[in-house]
Amino acid sequence: MRLVEQAKSIFADLGYTVEGTGPVFRAERKWKVVHVNPVLEPGELPSAAGQFHCFVARPEDADALERELERTNPSYEWAIIVVDGDDYQVERVPPGPRISA
């Protein structure tokens, strides 16, 4: 469950209010609610409602997770944060709004 605690800490440090007692939780800041899914066991993606989802994974699980998300093309925007020890890196960021001049 260390990955869950790390995920909660990352979002709290980013200024989100973290809600939930289980491994899957909500992180909320201003208007944005992110459903956070620590990947404890690689495999089937969770089916969940909501516009924004962030998957928190270990380095050895990140590539397979990204391939599965790209293959299934879920209806929500998603990101992946890879946690390696005490460090983390945003591996994939959802596309932002397009700006034209």
C-alpha positions as CSV (number, residue, x, y, z in Angstrom):
1,M,0.0,0.0,0.0
2,R,3.0,2.3,-0.1
3,L,2.1,3.3,-3.6
4,V,-1.3,4.5,-2.4
5,E,0.3,6.7,0.3
6,Q,2.8,8.1,-2.2
7,A,0.0,8.9,-4.6
8,K,-2.0,10.7,-1.9
9,S,1.1,12.6,-0.8
10,I,1.9,13.7,-4.4
11,F,-1.6,15.1,-4.9
12,A,-1.6,16.8,-1.5
13,D,1.7,18.4,-2.3
14,L,0.3,19.7,-5.6
15,G,-2.5,21.5,-3.6
16,Y,-5.3,19.0,-4.1
17,T,-7.7,18.0,-1.4
18,V,-7.5,14.2,-1.1
19,E,-10.7,12.3,-0.3
20,G,-11.1,8.5,0.2
21,T,-9.9,5.8,2.4
22,G,-9.3,3.0,-0.1
23,P,-6.6,2.6,-2.7
24,V,-8.7,4.5,-5.3
25,F,-9.4,8.1,-4.2
26,R,-10.5,11.6,-5.4
27,A,-8.2,14.6,-5.6
28,E,-10.0,17.9,-5.9
29,R,-8.6,21.4,-6.6
30,K,-10.8,24.4,-7.6
31,W,-13.1,23.1,-10.3
32,K,-11.1,19.9,-11.2
33,V,-11.8,16.5,-9.7
34,V,-9.3,13.8,-10.6
35,H,-10.0,10.1,-9.9
36,V,-6.7,8.6,-8.8
37,N,-6.0,4.9,-9.4
38,P,-2.8,3.5,-7.9
39,V,-1.9,0.5,-10.0
40,L,-1.3,-2.2,-7.4
41,E,-1.8,-5.1,-9.7
42,P,-1.3,-4.7,-13.4
43,G,-4.1,-5.9,-15.5
44,E,-7.7,-4.8,-16.1
45,L,-8.4,-1.1,-16.1
46,P,-11.0,0.1,-13.6
47,S,-14.3,1.2,-15.0
48,A,-15.1,4.5,-13.4
49,A,-17.1,7.6,-14.2
50,G,-15.5,11.1,-14.2
51,Q,-13.8,13.3,-16.7
52,F,-10.2,13.1,-15.4
53,H,-8.3,10.0,-14.2
54,C,-4.7,9.6,-13.1
55,F,-3.0,6.3,-12.8
56,V,-0.1,6.0,-10.4
57,A,2.3,3.2,-11.3
58,R,5.6,1.7,-10.6
59,P,8.2,2.0,-13.5
60,E,7.9,-1.7,-14.4
61,D,4.1,-1.3,-14.9
62,A,4.0,2.0,-16.7
63,D,4.6,1.0,-20.3
64,A,2.0,-1.8,-20.3
65,L,-0.5,0.5,-18.6
66,E,0.0,3.2,-21.3
67,R,-0.4,0.7,-24.1
68,E,-3.6,-0.6,-22.5
69,L,-5.1,2.9,-22.1
70,E,-4.2,3.8,-25.7
71,R,-5.7,0.5,-27.0
72,T,-9.0,0.9,-25.1
73,N,-9.2,4.6,-25.6
74,P,-11.4,5.4,-22.6
75,S,-13.9,8.2,-22.7
76,Y,-12.1,10.2,-20.0
77,E,-8.8,12.2,-20.1
78,W,-6.0,10.3,-18.4
79,A,-2.5,10.8,-17.1
80,I,0.1,8.4,-15.7
81,I,2.5,9.3,-12.8
82,V,5.4,6.9,-12.4
83,V,6.7,6.5,-8.8
84,D,10.2,5.3,-8.3
85,G,11.3,5.2,-4.7
86,D,10.7,8.7,-3.4
87,D,10.8,10.3,-6.8
88,Y,8.0,10.6,-9.4
89,Q,7.6,11.7,-12.9
90,V,4.5,12.5,-15.0
91,E,4.8,10.1,-17.8
92,R,1.8,11.2,-19.8
93,V,-0.2,14.3,-19.5
94,P,-3.7,14.7,-21.0
95,P,-4.0,17.0,-23.9
96,G,-4.8,20.6,-23.0
97,P,-7.0,23.1,-24.8
98,R,-5.9,24.1,-28.3
99,I,-4.9,27.7,-28.7
100,S,-5.0,29.4,-32.0
101,A,-3.8,32.8,-32.9
